[in-house]
């Protein structure tokens, strides 16, 4: 299974092949996720080349997906989330939506934190 976790895979393994600018964005997002959702646990998914986040009650709610020239912050149930700042991409999708973050562009921390809290709240409600 491409997204399965390998017990010995680490976040460093996921980030290592990417350019420094992509690793920096990914690290900023990692800190933002864990500071905003302190109950979140972080998992390395080498098959997806991603870092996933789970909440004990909400389940999987978000993931950091580094790309060669940007980073995607994926929201598992993003199609259901209110997005007042218009950050989410992936129109006309049933479930997953994401934010594309590029080096040199400001990181909209407050708006992302709000989406993360909404994602966990939605996960808690739907379970």
C-alpha positions in Angstrom: 0.0 0.0 0.0 1.6 3.3 -1.1 0.6 5.3 2.0 1.4 2.7 4.6 3.7 3.6 7.4 7.0 1.8 7.8 8.0 1.5 11.5 11.5 2.9 11.0 10.6 5.8 8.6 11.2 9.2 10.0 10.2 12.7 9.1 13.8 13.4 8.3 13.6 10.6 5.7 10.6 12.3 4.1 12.2 15.7 4.0 15.8 14.8 3.1 15.4 14.6 -0.7 13.8 18.0 -1.1 15.4 21.4 -1.5 16.3 23.4 1.6 13.5 26.0 0.9 10.9 23.2 0.8 12.3 21.7 4.0 12.0 25.1 5.7 8.4 25.5 4.7 7.7 22.0 5.9 9.3 22.6 9.2 7.3 25.8 9.7 4.1 23.9 9.0 5.1 21.0 11.4 5.6 23.5 14.2 2.3 25.3 13.4 0.4 22.0 13.4 1.8 20.7 16.7 1.4 24.1 18.4 -2.1 24.6 17.2 -3.2 21.0 17.9 -1.1 19.8 20.8 -2.9 16.4 20.9 -1.7 15.7 17.3 0.7 12.9 16.7 3.0 13.1 13.7 3.6 10.1 11.4 6.0 9.6 8.4 4.4 8.1 5.3 7.2 7.2 3.0 5.0 5.8 0.3 3.1 9.1 0.0 6.3 11.1 0.8 4.3 12.9 3.4 4.0 13.7 7.1 0.5 13.0 8.5 -1.2 14.2 11.6 -3.7 12.4 13.8 -5.7 13.5 16.8 -6.8 10.8 19.2 -10.5 11.7 18.9 -10.7 13.2 15.4 -8.4 10.7 13.6 -6.3 11.7 10.6 -7.0 15.4 9.8 -4.0 16.9 7.9 -0.8 16.2 6.1 2.3 18.0 4.9 3.2 17.0 1.4 6.5 18.4 0.2 6.9 18.8 -3.6 10.0 19.9 -5.5 9.0 23.5 -5.7 6.3 23.9 -3.0 4.6 22.3 -0.1 0.9 21.2 0.1 -0.9 21.2 3.4 -3.7 18.8 2.9 -6.9 18.7 4.9 -8.5 15.2 4.9 -12.0 16.6 5.0 -11.2 20.0 3.5 -14.3 20.0 1.3 -16.4 20.3 4.5 -14.4 23.1 6.1 -15.4 26.7 6.1 -12.6 28.7 4.5 -13.2 32.4 5.1 -9.7 33.3 3.9 -10.1 31.5 0.6 -6.8 29.5 1.1 -8.1 26.0 0.1 -7.6 24.7 -3.4 -9.3 21.7 -5.0 -12.6 23.0 -6.1 -15.4 20.4 -6.9 -13.8 17.7 -4.8 -15.8 15.5 -2.4 -13.3 15.3 0.5 -9.7 16.4 0.4 -8.6 20.0 -0.2 -5.2 21.7 0.3 -3.2 24.8 0.6 -0.2 25.4 -1.7 2.7 27.2 0.1 5.7 28.5 -1.9 9.1 29.8 -0.7 9.2 33.6 -0.3 5.4 33.9 0.2 4.2 34.8 3.7 2.9 31.8 5.7 -0.7 32.7 6.7 -0.3 31.3 10.2 -3.5 32.5 11.8 -5.7 31.4 8.8 -4.0 28.0 8.7 -4.4 27.6 12.5 -8.1 28.3 12.2 -8.4 25.6 9.4 -6.5 23.1 11.6 -8.8 23.7 14.5 -11.9 23.4 12.2 -10.5 20.1 10.8 -10.1 18.6 14.2 -13.5 19.8 15.3 -15.1 18.3 12.2 -13.2 15.0 12.8 -14.6 14.9 16.4 -18.1 15.6 15.2 -18.2 13.0 12.5 -16.9 10.1 14.6 
